[in-house]
Amino acid sequence: MSALNTNVAVAVIGAGAMGAGIAQVAASAGHRVWLYDNREGAAAQAIDGIARQLARRVANGKLAAEAREACIAALAPADSLEQLADAGLVIEAIVENLEIKQALLRQLEAICAADCILASNTSSISITRLGAGMSRPERLVGMHFFNPAPVMALVEVIKGLATDPNVAARVLATALAWGKQPVLARSTPGFIVNRVARPFYAESLRLLQEGAADCASLDALLREAGGFAMGAFELTDLIGHDVNYAVTCSVFDAYYQDMRFQPSQIQKELVDAGHFGRKSGRGFYDYREGALRPDAATLHSSAAVPAVIVEGEAGLLQPLLERLAQQSVSISRRAGRGLLRVGDASLALSDGRLASQRAADDGLNDLVLLDLALDYRRCTRLGISWATGTSASAVDQVVALLGVAGIQVTPLRDSPALCVLRTVAMLANEAADALLQGVASAADIDLAMRAGVNYPQGPLAWADQLGAATLVTVLDHLQAAYGEERYRPSLQLRRQLAEGARFHE
Ligand code: NAI
């Protein structure tokens, strides 16, 4: 299916943050663009704003002056909806309200040509539901841009129950022609990104609420071990807790209060207090003048660097052993059940059990558990927790060992699957469930999470790297530890495990 020809006019309705950005994207791609807003003067004002912003880019040498002029010349404010009659694609980005959007779509049906595509930038309303009031819902499609639209590559193209597949394909091709990375999704609550990303926030919020570690420590682990651009607390402070909490509540309700999406009391408390994050000066962190940013908790050790004895398979920790060997740490091997002996300590990657539980189950003394890293070859920090009764010297020896490789160590109170492991396990689980339910393809789910929220790798690629067996074990242990169905492994993960299948070839 080909993209909309650039000689076809595009109309954008709603000249707020999203509408202005989308209009800029379409104009930059060579379309003539109408911008309409029912607030008088708003469309012209938005075009002035785009012109000023593009002038700054020209001044910084990031944009050619001719490109700016062509973009501005292509943008025109419309005074009435009737003026949009010649558009071949209309994208609405008005207030997020079902009735108001439905009324607008009905008006547009009467104004626009029969072959005009109607698209909605809604982030939470069902495209199927939006189309229900229309006489020809087959030409309605979701075109979900991310903020800021000119910068963010992802566009989720959403098919409602009635959407004509050719309409979705045309919009997909058009988004691609506009320089975006479009993905195709079925209209289900949260589409791809706003659904699959929920555990990223939820697991950190839960760990904080349970006193596993403080915000700065958990954020540092997600960044420096998990490879995420930001931790959950700094990111929700940036997004705004009012916005992030509302999305969680809407997804939770839409999935009939599935505990997997349960909102957090501590985030609600911030919203109740008006501590929305950066924009209000306070959130999990304090952004007021002179406020100090807390540091992550970091353990220090003056112990001698111990030798490592690998008992059995090192599994996912093999790259860490190679890194340690490069630092001249003595590493020897003997038979066993997948443990590292580090001086007095028994060291292992968490399998989702509490350290104390695993020590008791497996009859281990001085057990220290490691958190997951995106890449043990490069991470600069790792989380650890230990079983009750583990000696201070055993912990010290582990900290000394990791220190040799330049890895800082953050302690967590004994918690199932620590921080990065549980976050990644739950992201992979949600992504697998979205795949199971036919929301999108595995490739599109991973692309959406990389391009829409900058994840260092797609959750399904991560699942392939960890293996379905590891993920199912970790999730089963989390479920047993909490006694909550929130952690139930998706049937899709169990299926991958049973079939020995991977998400990506
Ligand atoms: P906004 O409040 O900045 O802008 C909305 C604009 O629509 C306002 O200028 C308003 O005057 C105009 N408007 C309201 N009702 C109208 C009507 N009946 N006819 C014409 N114009 C009307 O909102 P924002 O943030 O740009 O969001 C717009 C849409 O995009 C919403 O559906 C939102 O859920 C969605 N969205 C928002 C994202 C964000 O990060 N802000 C991200 C992705 C989607």
Residues whose N, C-alpha, C, O or C-beta is under 5 A from the ligand:
A	BS01	NAI	G14 A15 G16 A17 M18 G19 Y36 D37 N38 R39 A42 A93 I94 V95 E96 N121 T122 S123 F145 F146 N147
